[in-house]
């Protein structure tokens, strides 16, 4: 993961850079927010993106808050961490409500700083996080399929109520978009919308993340800090991946939901808040309950209004509208003028099983709009691996039974179900892409990782998982060593 540090003090840049490099991060350091914007734009074009931004609050030309505002407009997925002096903590808390991921105070404690960085990188790697504030933007739920019409009806009916909502669905189906639509359709729309990705928070930090902490409550707690419940007061709190919360924390969360009160970690004062809660998960909570991993009473407290989002493969009729929506979005963001997509290209998209759902579709449209020179996107403009994955999927899909062998509702013994087909196709694709990247970079793991847009460590782990370490390890290691020496 590549970290961008923006600070006008050379000593701060040096100390932060050395600390993060020792932890294995790649670091880019600049002097102000304007330089930070230029670096982010350049590296995104060069397929070498910044993963997390750490910025000082006060800098010349463009300060931390100004940088945050611009990034919320152009790179909303980027977690932004603010460095602030004690006298400006209130401003930092306000920035959290505007979409900052977190803040650290000067003089910063190394343990606290690394904890915040790890939390931000985990959120970024998951592709979601609480850095996605879209102040002033209207969330649009796209779709005309019967499943989406039902969801739109539910959202419209329950948006302006205090009822807790539980959104379920596979990863990438748009759970956060539904949560934002509920918030924007309520009387709380001008109040904070605070999100927490529970899968990105280490379990020993979850209580502090939700309820805040007092100074000295634990190692690294150099100042008091409000939790997400406090930040969301009078607004909406969205707990994404709530199925990942540990059982011991579920008890405290249940009490906060039932009583609307809690104490900070290390504190004795009871705090009361007015928060509308929306939760989401891609896990089967009923199964988690039966396995003793999720409290039944918490489930019923959350499941007041259930909204189940269908996977994209079950709403293929919405692909045309989604493609139109994403082309318009990335025309604006990338300053392009794509008019649409050909029928052949759309047919190719409908032939694909979409294991990554809408998030995967959006990523493919962004990439296609960025690299295509066509006014109307053609089938040849789509990423080549899309066609490869489609072919693998089609090859692995069982043939219909012959006459007398049963109907489609009773498949033949040994046929693969949808999840297994997608899993196997994904494994084969990953292996093929890694082998191709290694071949194109002469076996250099670092360069191959950059080409694949993942960290070197992630690539090494994936190679080991797929049994590719012996195949490219020797030469890759030598090349990387030579690169570092040079």
C-alpha positions as CSV (number, residue, x, y, z in Angstrom):
1,X,0.0,0.0,0.0
2,X,1.3,3.4,-1.0
3,X,0.9,6.3,1.6
4,X,1.0,9.9,0.6
5,X,2.2,12.4,3.3
6,X,1.5,16.1,2.9
7,X,3.1,18.3,5.5
8,X,5.1,21.6,5.2
9,X,7.5,20.6,8.0
10,X,10.4,18.7,6.6
11,X,11.1,16.9,10.0
12,X,7.5,15.6,10.2
13,X,7.7,14.3,6.6
14,X,11.0,12.6,7.4
15,X,9.9,11.0,10.7
16,X,6.6,9.8,9.3
17,X,8.2,8.4,6.1
18,X,10.9,6.5,8.0
19,X,8.3,5.1,10.5
20,X,6.0,3.9,7.8
21,X,8.8,2.5,5.6
22,X,9.9,0.4,8.5
23,X,6.4,-1.1,8.6
24,X,6.7,-2.1,4.9
25,X,4.7,0.8,3.3
26,X,5.7,2.7,0.2
27,X,5.7,6.4,1.0
28,X,5.5,9.6,-1.1
29,X,6.0,12.9,0.8
30,X,5.0,16.4,-0.4
31,X,5.0,19.9,1.1
32,X,1.4,20.9,0.7
33,X,-2.1,20.0,-0.5
34,X,-1.6,21.3,-4.0
35,X,1.4,19.0,-4.5
36,X,-0.6,16.2,-3.0
37,X,-3.4,16.6,-5.6
38,X,-0.9,16.6,-8.5
39,X,0.8,13.4,-7.2
40,X,-2.6,11.7,-6.8
41,X,-3.7,12.6,-10.3
42,X,-0.4,11.6,-11.9
43,X,-0.1,8.2,-10.1
44,X,-3.7,7.3,-10.9
45,X,-3.0,7.8,-14.6
46,X,0.2,5.8,-14.3
47,X,-1.7,2.9,-12.7
48,X,0.4,3.4,-9.5
49,X,-2.3,4.8,-7.2
50,X,-2.1,6.3,-3.7
51,X,-3.9,4.2,-1.1
52,X,-4.1,6.5,1.9
53,X,-3.5,10.2,2.4
54,X,-2.0,11.6,5.7
55,X,-2.1,15.4,5.7
56,X,-1.3,18.2,8.1
57,X,-4.2,20.5,8.9
58,X,-2.3,23.8,8.3
59,X,-0.2,24.1,5.1
60,X,0.5,26.9,2.6
61,X,-1.3,27.1,-0.8
62,X,-3.8,24.3,0.0
63,X,-4.4,23.2,3.6
64,X,-5.6,19.8,5.0
65,X,-9.3,20.7,5.0
66,X,-9.1,22.1,1.4
67,X,-7.4,18.9,0.3
68,X,-10.0,16.8,2.0
69,X,-12.8,18.8,0.2
70,X,-11.2,18.3,-3.2
71,X,-10.6,14.6,-2.7
72,X,-14.1,14.0,-1.6
73,X,-15.2,15.4,-5.0
74,X,-12.7,13.5,-7.2
75,X,-11.3,10.5,-5.1
76,X,-14.0,9.7,-2.6
77,X,-12.6,6.3,-2.0
78,X,-9.3,7.6,-0.6
79,X,-9.1,7.5,3.2
80,X,-7.8,10.9,4.4
81,X,-6.1,11.1,7.9
82,X,-5.5,14.6,9.4
83,X,-2.6,15.6,11.5
84,X,-3.7,18.3,14.0
85,X,-2.4,20.3,17.0
86,X,-4.3,20.0,20.3
87,X,-5.8,23.5,19.7
88,X,-7.6,22.4,16.5
89,X,-9.1,19.1,17.7
90,X,-12.6,20.5,17.4
91,X,-11.9,21.3,13.7
92,X,-10.6,17.8,13.2
93,X,-13.8,16.3,14.7
94,X,-15.8,18.5,12.3
95,X,-13.7,17.2,9.5
96,X,-14.6,13.6,10.5
97,X,-18.2,14.5,9.9
98,X,-17.3,15.8,6.5
99,X,-15.6,12.5,5.5
100,X,-12.1,12.4,6.9
101,X,-11.2,8.9,7.9
102,X,-9.5,9.8,11.3
103,X,-7.1,12.3,12.8
104,X,-3.9,12.1,14.9
105,X,-2.6,14.9,17.2
106,X,0.8,16.5,17.5
107,X,3.0,15.4,19.0
108,X,1.7,12.0,17.8
109,X,2.3,8.7,19.5
110,X,3.8,6.2,17.1
111,X,1.6,3.4,18.3
112,X,-1.6,5.4,17.8
113,X,-0.4,6.6,14.4
114,X,0.3,3.1,13.1
115,X,-3.0,1.9,14.4
116,X,-4.8,4.5,12.4
117,X,-2.7,3.8,9.3
118,X,-3.4,0.1,9.5
119,X,-7.1,0.7,9.9
120,X,-7.2,3.0,6.9
121,X,-5.2,0.6,4.7
122,X,-7.5,-2.2,5.7
123,X,-10.5,-0.2,4.8
124,X,-9.0,0.8,1.4
125,X,-8.1,-2.8,0.6
126,X,-11.7,-3.9,1.3
127,X,-12.8,-1.2,-1.2
128,X,-15.0,0.5,1.3
129,X,-14.7,2.6,4.4
130,X,-15.9,5.6,6.3
131,X,-13.9,8.0,4.0
132,X,-16.7,8.1,1.4
133,X,-18.5,11.3,2.3
134,X,-20.4,12.6,-0.6
135,X,-21.7,15.9,0.8
136,X,-24.1,17.6,-1.6
137,X,-24.3,14.6,-3.9
138,X,-27.6,12.8,-4.4
139,X,-27.4,9.1,-4.3
140,X,-29.1,7.4,-7.2
141,X,-30.2,3.8,-7.0
142,X,-30.2,2.6,-10.6
143,X,-32.4,-0.2,-11.9
144,X,-35.8,-1.0,-13.3
145,X,-35.9,-4.8,-12.7
146,X,-38.7,-6.1,-10.5
147,X,-36.2,-6.7,-7.6
148,X,-35.0,-3.1,-7.7
149,X,-38.5,-1.7,-7.9
150,X,-39.3,-3.5,-4.7
151,X,-36.2,-2.2,-3.0
152,X,-36.9,1.4,-4.2
153,X,-40.4,1.1,-2.7
154,X,-39.1,0.0,0.7
155,X,-36.5,2.7,0.7
156,X,-39.0,5.4,-0.1
157,X,-41.4,4.1,2.6
158,X,-38.9,3.8,5.5
159,X,-36.4,6.5,4.7
160,X,-37.9,9.2,6.9
161,X,-38.5,7.0,10.0
162,X,-36.3,6.2,13.0
163,X,-36.5,2.5,12.3
164,X,-33.3,0.4,12.2
165,X,-32.6,-1.2,8.8
166,X,-30.6,-4.3,8.1
167,X,-29.3,-4.5,4.5
168,X,-28.1,-7.9,3.3
169,X,-26.4,-9.0,0.1
170,X,-23.2,-10.2,-1.5
171,X,-20.1,-7.9,-1.5
172,X,-20.4,-5.3,-4.2
173,X,-24.2,-5.2,-4.5
174,X,-24.6,-1.6,-3.4
175,X,-25.4,-1.9,0.3
176,X,-23.7,1.5,1.2
177,X,-25.6,3.2,-1.6
178,X,-28.9,2.0,-0.2
179,X,-27.8,3.2,3.3
180,X,-27.0,6.7,1.8
181,X,-30.3,6.8,0.0
182,X,-32.1,6.1,3.2
183,X,-30.2,8.9,4.9
184,X,-30.8,11.4,2.1
185,X,-34.5,10.6,2.0
186,X,-34.9,11.4,5.7
187,X,-35.2,14.5,7.8
188,X,-31.6,13.9,9.0
189,X,-30.2,14.4,5.5
190,X,-28.4,17.6,6.5
191,X,-26.9,16.0,9.6
192,X,-23.8,13.6,9.7
193,X,-23.8,10.3,7.8
194,X,-21.0,8.3,9.6
195,X,-19.9,5.0,8.3
196,X,-17.8,2.2,9.9
197,X,-16.5,-0.8,8.1
198,X,-16.5,-3.3,11.0
199,X,-14.3,-5.8,9.0
200,X,-11.5,-3.1,8.8
201,X,-11.3,-2.5,12.6
202,X,-9.1,-4.7,14.7
203,X,-11.2,-6.3,17.4
204,X,-9.2,-4.6,20.2
205,X,-10.0,-1.2,18.8
206,X,-13.7,-1.7,18.0
207,X,-15.0,-0.4,21.3
208,X,-12.9,2.8,21.0
209,X,-13.9,3.2,17.4
210,X,-17.6,3.0,18.2
211,X,-17.8,4.7,21.6
212,X,-14.6,6.8,21.8
213,X,-12.0,6.9,24.5
214,X,-10.6,9.1,27.2
215,X,-6.9,10.2,27.5
216,X,-4.8,7.4,29.0
217,X,-7.4,4.7,28.5
218,X,-4.8,2.5,26.7
219,X,-1.4,2.7,25.2
220,X,-1.3,5.3,22.5
221,X,-4.4,7.2,23.8
222,X,-2.6,10.5,24.2
223,X,-5.9,12.5,23.8
224,X,-9.6,12.0,24.3
225,X,-11.4,11.2,21.1
226,X,-15.1,10.9,20.3
227,X,-16.4,7.6,18.8
228,X,-18.6,7.1,15.8
229,X,-21.8,7.2,17.8
230,X,-20.9,10.7,19.1
231,X,-20.0,11.9,15.6
232,X,-23.3,10.6,14.2
233,X,-25.4,12.3,16.9
234,X,-28.7,13.7,15.3
235,X,-27.7,11.9,12.1
236,X,-27.2,8.4,10.7
237,X,-24.7,5.7,11.7
238,X,-24.0,3.0,9.1
239,X,-22.3,-0.1,10.4
240,X,-21.1,-2.0,7.3
241,X,-20.1,-5.7,7.7
242,X,-21.7,-5.9,11.1
243,X,-21.4,-9.6,11.1
244,X,-17.7,-9.2,11.7
245,X,-18.2,-7.7,15.2
246,X,-16.9,-10.0,18.0
247,X,-19.5,-11.5,20.4
248,X,-18.1,-9.5,23.4
249,X,-18.6,-6.3,21.6
250,X,-22.1,-7.3,20.5
251,X,-23.4,-7.0,24.1
252,X,-22.1,-3.4,24.3
253,X,-23.6,-2.5,20.9
254,X,-26.9,-3.9,21.9
255,X,-27.1,-1.8,25.0
256,X,-26.1,1.3,23.0
257,X,-28.9,0.6,20.6
258,X,-31.6,-0.1,23.2
259,X,-30.7,2.7,25.6
260,X,-29.1,5.2,23.2
261,X,-26.4,5.7,25.8
262,X,-22.8,4.5,26.4
263,X,-19.5,5.4,28.0
264,X,-16.2,6.1,26.4
265,X,-13.4,3.6,27.0
266,X,-11.8,4.7,30.2
267,X,-14.6,7.1,31.0
268,X,-17.3,7.2,33.7
269,X,-19.7,9.8,32.2
270,X,-22.7,8.3,30.4
271,X,-23.3,9.9,27.0
272,X,-26.7,10.0,25.3
273,X,-27.1,10.3,21.5
274,X,-29.9,10.5,18.9
275,X,-28.7,8.2,16.1
276,X,-30.6,6.4,13.4
277,X,-28.8,3.1,12.8
278,X,-28.4,1.2,9.5
279,X,-26.4,-2.0,9.4
280,X,-25.3,-4.2,6.5
281,X,-23.7,-7.6,6.1
282,X,-22.8,-10.1,3.4
283,X,-22.8,-12.9,6.0
284,X,-25.7,-15.3,6.7
285,X,-26.5,-14.0,10.2
286,X,-29.0,-16.9,10.8
287,X,-26.1,-19.4,10.4
288,X,-23.8,-17.2,12.5
289,X,-26.5,-17.3,15.3
290,X,-26.7,-21.1,15.1
291,X,-22.9,-21.3,15.3
292,X,-22.8,-19.0,18.4
293,X,-21.0,-16.2,16.5
294,X,-23.8,-13.6,16.5
295,X,-26.3,-12.8,19.3
296,X,-29.9,-13.6,18.5
297,X,-31.2,-10.6,20.5
298,X,-28.9,-8.2,18.6
299,X,-30.1,-9.7,15.3
300,X,-33.7,-9.0,16.1
301,X,-32.8,-5.5,17.3
302,X,-31.2,-4.8,13.9
303,X,-33.6,-6.6,11.7
304,X,-36.6,-4.3,12.1
305,X,-36.7,-3.4,8.4
306,X,-34.8,-6.0,6.3
307,X,-33.6,-5.1,2.8
308,X,-32.1,-8.0,0.7
309,X,-30.1,-6.9,-2.3
310,X,-30.0,-9.3,-5.2
311,X,-26.6,-10.1,-6.9
312,X,-26.1,-8.5,-10.3
313,X,-26.4,-11.9,-12.1
314,X,-30.0,-12.0,-10.9
315,X,-30.8,-8.5,-12.3
316,X,-29.0,-8.6,-15.7
317,X,-31.8,-6.5,-17.2
318,X,-30.4,-3.6,-15.2
319,X,-27.0,-3.7,-16.9
320,X,-27.9,-1.3,-19.7
321,X,-29.0,1.4,-17.2
322,X,-26.0,0.7,-14.9
323,X,-23.6,1.0,-17.8
324,X,-25.2,4.3,-18.9
325,X,-25.0,5.6,-15.4
326,X,-21.3,4.7,-14.9
327,X,-20.3,6.1,-18.4
328,X,-21.8,9.4,-17.4
329,X,-20.1,9.3,-14.1
330,X,-16.6,8.6,-15.5
331,X,-17.1,11.0,-18.4
332,X,-17.3,13.7,-15.8
333,X,-14.5,12.4,-13.6
334,X,-12.1,11.6,-16.3
335,X,-13.0,14.4,-18.7
336,X,-14.0,12.0,-21.5
337,X,-16.9,12.1,-24.0
338,X,-18.1,8.5,-24.4
339,X,-21.6,8.4,-25.9
340,X,-22.5,4.8,-25.0
341,X,-21.8,1.1,-25.5
342,X,-22.4,-1.1,-28.5
343,X,-25.0,-3.9,-28.4
344,X,-22.3,-6.5,-28.8
345,X,-20.3,-5.2,-25.8
346,X,-23.5,-5.1,-23.7
347,X,-24.2,-8.7,-24.7
348,X,-20.7,-9.6,-23.5
349,X,-21.4,-8.0,-20.2
350,X,-24.7,-9.9,-19.8
351,X,-22.9,-13.2,-20.5
352,X,-20.6,-12.7,-17.5
353,X,-21.5,-14.1,-14.0
354,X,-20.3,-10.9,-12.1
355,X,-18.8,-12.4,-8.9
356,X,-17.9,-8.9,-7.9
357,X,-21.4,-7.6,-8.6
358,X,-22.0,-3.8,-9.3
359,X,-18.6,-2.8,-7.8
360,X,-16.8,-5.0,-10.4
361,X,-19.0,-3.6,-13.2
362,X,-18.2,0.0,-12.2
363,X,-14.5,-0.8,-12.1
364,X,-14.6,-2.3,-15.6
365,X,-16.5,0.7,-17.0
366,X,-14.1,3.2,-15.4
367,X,-11.2,1.3,-16.9
368,X,-12.8,1.0,-20.3
369,X,-13.8,4.7,-20.5
370,X,-10.2,5.7,-19.4
371,X,-8.4,3.7,-22.1
372,X,-10.8,3.6,-25.0
373,X,-10.5,6.0,-27.9
374,X,-14.0,5.2,-29.2
375,X,-17.1,7.4,-28.8
376,X,-19.1,4.3,-28.5
377,X,-17.5,1.5,-26.5
378,X,-17.0,-1.7,-28.5
379,X,-16.5,-5.3,-27.4
380,X,-12.8,-4.9,-28.2
381,X,-12.5,-2.1,-25.7
382,X,-13.5,-4.3,-22.8
383,X,-10.7,-5.8,-20.6
384,X,-9.4,-9.0,-22.2
385,X,-9.7,-10.9,-18.9
386,X,-13.4,-10.3,-19.0
387,X,-13.8,-12.4,-22.1
388,X,-11.4,-15.0,-20.7
389,X,-13.5,-15.2,-17.5
390,X,-16.7,-15.5,-19.5
391,X,-15.2,-18.4,-21.5
392,X,-14.1,-20.2,-18.4
393,X,-17.5,-19.7,-16.9
394,X,-19.3,-21.0,-20.0
395,X,-17.0,-24.0,-20.2
396,X,-17.6,-24.9,-16.6
397,X,-21.3,-24.4,-16.7
398,X,-23.0,-27.9,-16.9
399,X,-24.7,-28.8,-20.1
400,X,-28.5,-29.1,-20.0
401,X,-29.6,-32.7,-19.3
402,X,-30.5,-34.8,-22.3
403,X,-34.0,-36.1,-22.7
404,X,-34.9,-38.4,-19.9
405,X,-32.1,-37.2,-17.6
406,X,-34.2,-34.7,-15.7
407,X,-35.2,-31.1,-15.9
408,X,-33.1,-27.9,-15.2
409,X,-34.6,-27.9,-11.7
410,X,-33.0,-31.3,-11.0
411,X,-29.4,-31.0,-12.3
412,X,-27.3,-34.1,-12.8
413,X,-25.2,-35.4,-10.0
414,X,-21.8,-33.8,-9.9
415,X,-22.7,-30.6,-11.6
416,X,-21.2,-27.4,-10.2
417,X,-23.4,-24.8,-8.6
418,X,-23.1,-21.1,-9.4
419,X,-20.8,-20.3,-6.5
420,X,-18.4,-23.1,-7.3
421,X,-18.3,-22.2,-11.0
422,X,-17.4,-18.6,-10.1
423,X,-14.8,-19.7,-7.5
424,X,-13.0,-22.0,-9.9
425,X,-13.1,-19.5,-12.8
426,X,-11.7,-16.8,-10.5
427,X,-8.9,-19.1,-9.4
428,X,-7.9,-19.9,-12.9
429,X,-8.1,-16.2,-14.0
430,X,-6.0,-15.0,-11.1
431,X,-3.3,-17.7,-11.8
432,X,-3.3,-16.7,-15.5
433,X,-3.0,-13.0,-14.8
434,X,-0.2,-13.4,-12.3
435,X,1.7,-15.7,-14.7
436,X,1.3,-13.2,-17.5
437,X,2.4,-10.3,-15.3
438,X,5.5,-12.2,-14.2
439,X,6.3,-13.1,-17.8
440,X,5.9,-9.5,-19.0
441,X,8.2,-8.2,-16.2
442,X,10.8,-10.8,-16.4
443,X,9.8,-12.5,-13.2
444,X,10.1,-9.3,-11.1
445,X,7.6,-9.5,-8.3
446,X,7.6,-5.8,-7.5
447,X,7.0,-4.7,-11.1
448,X,4.4,-7.5,-11.5
449,X,2.5,-6.2,-8.4
450,X,2.5,-2.7,-9.8
451,X,1.1,-3.9,-13.1
452,X,-1.6,-5.8,-11.2
453,X,-2.4,-2.8,-9.0
454,X,-1.8,-4.8,-5.8
455,X,0.9,-4.6,-3.1
456,X,4.0,-6.8,-3.4
457,X,3.1,-8.6,-0.2
458,X,-0.4,-9.4,-1.5
459,X,1.1,-10.7,-4.7
460,X,3.5,-12.9,-2.8
461,X,0.7,-14.3,-0.7
462,X,-1.5,-14.9,-3.7
463,X,1.4,-16.7,-5.5
464,X,1.9,-18.9,-2.5
465,X,-1.8,-19.7,-2.3
466,X,-1.9,-20.6,-6.0
467,X,1.3,-22.7,-5.9
468,X,3.3,-20.3,-8.0
469,X,6.1,-19.5,-5.6
470,X,8.6,-22.1,-6.9
471,X,7.8,-21.2,-10.5
472,X,8.9,-17.5,-10.3
473,X,10.5,-17.1,-6.8
474,X,14.1,-17.5,-7.6
475,X,14.4,-15.0,-10.4
476,X,11.9,-12.6,-8.9
477,X,13.9,-12.5,-5.7
478,X,17.1,-11.8,-7.5
479,X,15.6,-9.1,-9.6
480,X,14.0,-7.3,-6.7
481,X,17.3,-7.5,-4.7
482,X,19.2,-6.0,-7.7
483,X,16.6,-3.2,-8.0
484,X,16.9,-2.3,-4.3
485,X,20.7,-2.3,-4.5
486,X,20.6,-0.1,-7.5
